[in-house]
Amino acid sequence: MFESLDAILLARIQFAFTVSFHFIFPAFSIGLASYLAVLEGLWLKTGKAVYLDLFRYWLKIFAIAFAMGVVSGIVMSYQFGTNWSVFSDVAGPVIGPLMAYEVLTAFFLEAGFLGVMLFGMEKVGRKLHFFATLMVAAGTFVSAFWILSVNSWMQTPTGFELGANGQFLPGPSWIEIIFNPSFPYRLVHTVTAAYLTTAFVVGAVGAWHLLKDKANAHARKMFSMAMWMAAIVAPIQIFVGDMHGLNTMEHQPAKVMAMEGHYESHPDGAPFYLFGIPNDEEQRLDYAVGIPKLSSLILKHDLDAPIEGLDTVADDEQPPVFMVFWAFRIMVAIGVAMMGLGMWSLFARMKGRLYDWSLLHRAALVMGPSGFVAVIAGWITTEVGRQPYVIYGLLRTADAASPLDAPAVAASLLAFVVVYFAVFSVGTWYLLRLMAAVPKPHGAGGKQGENTPIRTAGITPGPTQNPGEGDTLPQSVLVKKEEVQ
């Protein structure tokens, strides 16, 4: 049944499938961990109950998303050995230690403090719990640091020496390997994308509840915080993306040619194509609609700057243009839409209509999953754009695969598809149920508004204090006090 299929193509599809599932969870958990740290920090600083309520609300969601990210990522490490053993053998001396550092730093940091963060609110002091939350947030960033360093080295390999058996060996300085030319740009661009992804999910949840109850203090607060993030960070992300593109132009020009749809060179200024259907066989962009010379302005900041095209690149060195061309446009379009929604929210805030403008809330709800689509589109642009290489310019993807038959790869691919859709569909459904639940006060003593102070949460009240008067106490603390009495 599978004999006619290409084992290498199936191995690429399998890795793309599993990493696409995995990528959306870290993209969410990186930003959400930082959001939780901000919420807890604001609660400790201001004493406002709304921040503690939102912390508890999103903590459940973070726990599920974090677990799904860990589970979905485990299988990818096995694929290096099963489907890409040649790559593992020749690149292992460089990428192996980097991935080990990720485990020894980020994973241990997260594992060491995650339990305190999830279950220690009323079991440890406030400062220690906040420290645990900060460490989990830091762990997610450190994890991204090492993984993106590995990926960036594969995109722009530096600091290595070639061994006698063809292996890539570390050179005298690991700094050159870790901080390779594309790494700083990719790190900032990806982490910023994670923060925006989280902001738009939080904003969508807030908008959902505002559409039902515009007086909900918790929905107002999360929507306001998310829209501030969109308004401030989306323009920054577009600037960072431009810098990343210029870096890519320097080190991976064929990728940028595919992104722009430039099959032909433009000696006196290249257009930016808004639309077109790439035709690799004829080496042209069919039905092209573009803005004259805009690509030269974007890439070289000069309307008349010459731009080389794929006609300067050998056919077997060109990436698949169709996927790269459209993935890049989807990513850019979503980025512009994010900035647009952020500017709209600023206008609504100035007019005093941030919480009662239903059209804005519906737009935010629609934009809820946009961050996930953007990061997947960005990943496709990055990874497909470097083809036909797995280590750019040095090791071809076709030469990096394991000597497997197509039926063996196809069988494992089908198993992954069935298991992933079964498990992660249920997990996603449960996450959506948690988000659909109305945020409620977690303390005792009646409904808490945004400005209700909490000064003794997690601490048994003194003999002169009465629960419900002035200070608001967690219900579990009140139960324990009643049991003692």
Stockholm file with secondary structure:
# STOCKHOLM 1.0

chainA/1-485         MFESLDAILLARIQFAFTVSFHFIFPAFSIGLASYLAVLEGLWLKTGKAVYLDLFRYWLKIFAIAFAMGVVSGIVMSYQFGTNWSVFSDVAGPVIGPLMAYEVLTAFFLEAGFLGVMLFGMEKVGRKLHFFATLMVAAGTFVSAFWILSVNSWMQTPTGFELGANGQFLPGPSWIEIIFNPSFPYRLVHTVTAAYLTTAFVVGAVGAWHLLKDKANAHARKMFSMAMWMAAIVAPIQIFVGDMHGLNTMEHQPAKVMAMEGHYESHPDGAPFYLFGIPNDEEQRLDYAVGIPKLSSLILKHDLDAPIEGLDTVADDEQPPVFMVFWAFRIMVAIGVAMMGLGMWSLFARMKGRLYDWSLLHRAALVMGPSGFVAVIAGWITTEVGRQPYVIYGLLRTADAASPLDAPAVAASLLAFVVVYFAVFSVGTWYLLRLMAAVPKPHGAGGKQGENTPIRTAGITPGPTQNPGEGDTLPQSVLVKKEEVQ
#=GR chainA/1-485 SS CCTTSCHHHHHHHHHHHHHHHHHHHHHHHHHHHHHHHHHHHHHHHHCBHHHHHHHHHHHHHHHHHHHHHHHHHHHHHHHHHHTCHHHHHHHHHHHHHHHHHHIIIIIHHHHHHHHHHHHCTTTSCHHHHHHHHHHHHHHHHHHHHHHHHHHHHHHSCCSEEECTTSCEEECSCHHHHHTCTTHHHHHHHHHHHHHHHHHHHHHHHHHHHHHHCTTCHHHHHHHHHHHHHHHHHHHHHHHHHHHHHHHHHHHCHHHHHHHHTCCSCBTTCCCEEEEEEEETTTTEEEEEEEETTHHHHHHHSCTTCCBCCGGGSCGGGCCCHHHHHHHHHHHHHHHHHHHHHHHHHHHHHHTTCTTTCHHHHHHHHHTTTHHHHHHHHHHHHHHHHTTTEEETTTEEHHHHSCCCCHHHHHHHHHHHHHHHHHHHHHHHHHHHHHHHSCCCCCBSSSCCCTTCBCSSTTSCCCTTCCTTSSSCCBHHHHHHHHHHC
#=GC SS_cons         CCTTSCHHHHHHHHHHHHHHHHHHHHHHHHHHHHHHHHHHHHHHHHCBHHHHHHHHHHHHHHHHHHHHHHHHHHHHHHHHHHTCHHHHHHHHHHHHHHHHHHIIIIIHHHHHHHHHHHHCTTTSCHHHHHHHHHHHHHHHHHHHHHHHHHHHHHHSCCSEEECTTSCEEECSCHHHHHTCTTHHHHHHHHHHHHHHHHHHHHHHHHHHHHHHCTTCHHHHHHHHHHHHHHHHHHHHHHHHHHHHHHHHHHHCHHHHHHHHTCCSCBTTCCCEEEEEEEETTTTEEEEEEEETTHHHHHHHSCTTCCBCCGGGSCGGGCCCHHHHHHHHHHHHHHHHHHHHHHHHHHHHHHTTCTTTCHHHHHHHHHTTTHHHHHHHHHHHHHHHHTTTEEETTTEEHHHHSCCCCHHHHHHHHHHHHHHHHHHHHHHHHHHHHHHHSCCCCCBSSSCCCTTCBCSSTTSCCCTTCCTTSSSCCBHHHHHHHHHHC
//
